[in-house]
Amino acid sequence: MGLNHESLFRREKAIVCGSTDGIGKASAIMMAERGAEITLVARNENKLNTTILESSQEQGQKHSFISADFNNPDELKQKIHAYFDQTVFPVHILVNNSSGPHGGYFGA
């Protein structure tokens, strides 16, 4: 019995940071094609909308995004908290693929 790659991430919830270009975008699209419901996190809202439109919804997923700049940790923290205050599902996958902020303590 082989692995069914088309539903590998079915019903999984994923947050993909830095998800509008390169590896982050490719990861988000690939997981959506395999059934994951994705939440994109990046700073460019136009690119976020484009990536959402390019992401498969064939398995009934409802994708979303958070527009925030990782170089502004206070804004990022506020938007992440606001998102999770409205979210009732667990996160199964986190792809941390951003170019910022610089290393250091990040208290939640």
N, C-alpha and C positions, 0 to 999 in steps of 0.2 A: 504494500500500500504506500503510495507516494504522497508527498506533501502537496496540498492544494494551495499554490501560491496566490491564486486569485482571491482567496478569503483568509489569508494568513493573519491579517489584523482585524478581522471582522469583529465589530462591537468594541474594539479597543479605542480609548480616547487618548489622543496624542497632542502634546503642545510642542510646536516646532519654532524655535527662536532663530532669527536671521533667515526667515523663510521666503524671501522675495527674490533671491538670486542664488546661483551656484548650488552647492551641496544642500543647503537648507531647503531651497525650493524643490530640488529633485527629490529629496527625502520626503517632503510633504506630499508631493504628487504621487510618488510610489506607494506610500502608506495608504493614501486615499484610494488608489487603484486596487489595493488589496483589502479594502473594507474599513479602514480606520476613519473615525470622525476626528478631524484635525482642527486645532486652534492655532492659527498663525500669529507670531509676534514679530513685529518689525516696525520701523519708523515711517515708512512711506505708504500712506493709505491707498494711493492709486495702484501701486505694485501689489499690495495686499489683496485688493479687489480683483486684480488680474489673476493672481495665483489661485484665489478661490474659484474663479470661473474656469480655470484650467484643471481643477481638481475634480476627480470623479465623484459623483453622487449616486452611482448606479446601484449601490446597496442600501440606499435610503439614508445616507449620512447627511448631517446638517453641520456644515463647516462654519467656523467663525474666525474672527481675528481680533487682536488687541494692537492698536497703533500706539507704540511707545518707543522712546529712544533709550537704549541701554547706557548711553553716556550721560543720562539724567536719572540716576538711581532713585531719587525721591519720586519723580513722576512715574517711573516704572513700578516701584513698590505700590504706589497708590492705585494704579490701574490694575495691577495683578490682584491686589486685595479686593477691589471693586468687582472684578471678574469672578473671583471665587466666592464672594458674598452672594452672587446670583446663581452659582453653579451647584448642582446637587450630585453630579457624577464624579467618580474618582478619575484621576489621571493615571493611565497605565504606562505611557511612554513620554519621556522628555528628551528632546533633541536640543541641546544647548549649543547653538551654532551662531554666536554673535561675535562681533568684533569689539565689544565693549561691555561693561566698563572695565577699566584697568583693575588688576588684581587687588584684593583686599577684602575686608569683612563686609558681608551683606546680611544684615539681620532682618528676619521676617517678622 
